[in-house]
């Protein structure tokens, strides 16, 4: 299972560009940047991304990276449990 991590270009002022670059270094992740993800409320307030379609947000970009990694591990554990 390859996690899909999506970022909004309008959210980059929160420092998510650095998070995106860090995640792009892992060839096992699909990292995509869009002009808009349609979550303007979250986008204006704090750093966020979509991980397999679920919103992951945090107070800072560094914490966002950590939360994304937690979400990826949760998804991988679920797939392991299902034997996929």
RABEL-V933940 format. One record per residue. N is the residue number from 1. PHI is phi in whole degrees, -180 to 180 (* if undefined). PSI is psi in whole degrees, 0 to 359 (none if undefined). Layout:
{{N | PHI | PSI} {N | PHI | PSI}}
This chain:
{{1 | * | 122} {2 | -98 | 117} {3 | -65 | 140} {4 | -106 | 120} {5 | -118 | 118} {6 | -113 | 138} {7 | -123 | 149} {8 | -99 | 128} {9 | -61 | 331} {10 | -73 | 349} {11 | -96 | 357} {12 | -64 | 336} {13 | -65 | 347} {14 | -88 | 0} {15 | 95 | 10} {16 | -71 | 344} {17 | -61 | 320} {18 | -67 | 322} {19 | -64 | 316} {20 | -61 | 314} {21 | -61 | 319} {22 | -63 | 317} {23 | -70 | 328} {24 | -64 | 339} {25 | -69 | 341} {26 | -92 | 114} {27 | -69 | 351} {28 | -87 | 356} {29 | -112 | 143} {30 | -99 | 111} {31 | -111 | 125} {32 | -128 | 139} {33 | -112 | 130} {34 | -118 | 158} {35 | -68 | 327} {36 | -159 | 138} {37 | -106 | 1} {38 | 76 | 19} {39 | -118 | 57} {40 | -60 | 326} {41 | -61 | 309} {42 | -66 | 319} {43 | -60 | 321} {44 | -78 | 339} {45 | -95 | 322} {46 | -160 | 166} {47 | -65 | 134} {48 | -152 | 165} {49 | -153 | 166} {50 | -104 | 131} {51 | -118 | 112} {52 | 49 | 41} {53 | 86 | 355} {54 | -101 | 137} {55 | -71 | 131} {56 | -124 | 124} {57 | -136 | 160} {58 | -159 | 164} {59 | -67 | 330} {60 | -132 | 163} {61 | -64 | 320} {62 | -62 | 317} {63 | -69 | 328} {64 | -61 | 315} {65 | -56 | 314} {66 | -63 | 318} {67 | -67 | 324} {68 | -63 | 317} {69 | -64 | 321} {70 | -62 | 315} {71 | -64 | 319} {72 | -62 | 317} {73 | -64 | 321} {74 | -62 | 316} {75 | -65 | 317} {76 | -63 | 320} {77 | -64 | 320} {78 | -63 | 316} {79 | -67 | 323} {80 | -63 | 320} {81 | -64 | 323} {82 | -81 | 351} {83 | 75 | 26} {84 | -100 | none}}
